[in-house]
Amino acid sequence: MNSFLKRVRLAVRLPQRQAVFQLNKERIGVPFLYVGLLSALVCIPLSIETFLQSEGIIADLALPMFLVYFVFVYFPLFALSVYSLLAVVTALARAIALAAKRKLTFLMLYKIACFAATLPILGYGACLLVNEDWAKIWVGISIVFILVLLIRLLFHYPQANKSKLHKQTK
């Protein structure tokens, strides 16, 4: 729990150079787990609200069946959409990194994008609780936020040597 909170503090400090370099030292599995935990944290109040205010077929489900539905249907789809959006934003940042001749790999950028998604994921959860229309707008704002943050981070790293850049594009 302490290391999770440490990563949250570092993620909130992005795009500071020291925070970027510390988060970039993490193994690739850590950001996946981090985003998964944040997504689960966002889904807990959403699942309670959905169960209490549900209509139709979902309202007829018993609590254990609803939890099975939520854990095995809703949460995986939500997490997959978060990971997919992060991959698309990272691919855009990778293209910009290649154009700017920076020596950054997709995985390095993806790790930082996962940590940069801290505030957008928590904000999305808050928007879902307040108003679903705000949540749709928040997704667009979050994508732009993460992309701008990644672009700013690109310039913390030096330009690639011509031989290394040539190997990366193959």
N, C-alpha and C positions, 0 to 999 in steps of 0.2 A: 504494500500500500504506500509506503514511504517513497519507493522508487517511482511509482505511478504519479504521485503528487509532484515529485521532483521533475518529471518529464512534462507535466502540465505547466509548471512554473517556467520551464525553459521554452515550451511551445508558445506561451503567451508573450515571451520576450522576443520572439522572432520579429523582425529580420536582423537582430543584433548579431554581429559576427561571432562572438563567443558562443551564443546559444546555438547558432547554426552548426558550428564545428563540433560542439558536444553532442548534439542530437544526431549528427551524421556518423558518429562513431558507433552508434547502436547497430546490432545485428538486424538483418532484414525482417526477422520474425517479430521483433519488438513493436515496430510501428503497426503491423497487422493486428496484433493483440491489443494495442493501444486504441486503435480505431474501433475494434470490436467491443472493447469495454465501454468506450464513449457511446457507441451506438446502443449498447444494452442499457446504459444509464438513461439515455433519452427515451428508450422504449418502455421502461418501467412505468412512468406516469401515463404514458400514452396507452399502454395496455389496460391500466386501471380505468382510465377515462372511457376507453372503448367498451370495456365490459359493463360499466355502469350505465352508459348511454346508448348501448347497441339496440338495433332494431332488426326485425326480420329473422333470418336463419341464425345469425350470430347470437341474437338475444335468447334463442331457444336452447343454446348449448349450456351444459353444466360447466361449472368452473374448471374442473380438471380437463375437460375436452377443449374448453376455450384456451387454456394455457398450452395444451399440446398444439392447437391451431396456431397460436401466436408464436410459440417457440420454433415450430417446424415449418411454418408457411410464411407468416408476416416478417419475422425477424431476419431470416435468411435473404428474403427479397430486398428488404431495407438495406441490409449490410452489403449485398451484392451491388445495389445501385450506388451506394456510397463509394465502394471500392472502384466501380466502373467510372464514375465521374472523376475520381482522383486520377485514374489512369489516363483519361482523356486530357485532363488539365496538364498532367505530367508530360504527355506526348507533345502537347503544344509548347510547353516550356523546353523540352528537349530539342525541338525544331529551332526555337529561338536561341538555345545554347549553341547549336551547331552553326547557326548564322553568325553568332557573336564570337565564334571560334573559342569557346570555353571547353575545358576538359572535364565534363560532367557526364556520367552515365545515367541511363534511365532509372536504375535502381537508387542511385544517390538522390536524384530529384524526387522519386516516389516516396522515399523515406521522409524527406523534408515536407513533402505535400501532405503526408499523413499527419505529421505533427502540426502543420499549419492549419489543418482542418479542425483543430480543437474548438476554437470559438464559433466557426460556422456550424458545427454539429450541435453544440450546446444551444446556439441561437435558434437553430431549426427546431429543436425540441421545445423551446420556449414559444416559438411562433405557432407550433402545432397546438399547444395548449390554449393559446389565446385565440387564434383565428387561422383556419386552414389556408385562406387566400394569402395571408401574409407569408405563410411558409413557402408557397410557390414563388413569390417574389424573392424571398430570402435565399432560395437555391441559386437563382441567377446572380444575386449580389455575392454570394459565397464563392461561386466559380470565378468571378472577376477578382475577388479579394485574394484567393489562393494563387491565381495566375500572376497577378501583380506582385505578390510577395515572392513567388518563385523567380520572377524576372529580376527583382531587386537582389535576390540572393545570388543570381548568376554572376554578378559582378564582384562578389567577395572572392571568387576563385580566379586564378591567373589564366591567361590565354594558353591554349594548347600549343605544343610544338607541331610543326607542319607534319612530321612523320607520324606522331601519335594521332593527330586529327584525321589523317588519311586512313589509318587503321580502324578508327572508330566508325567511319562512314561506310566501311565495307560490310 
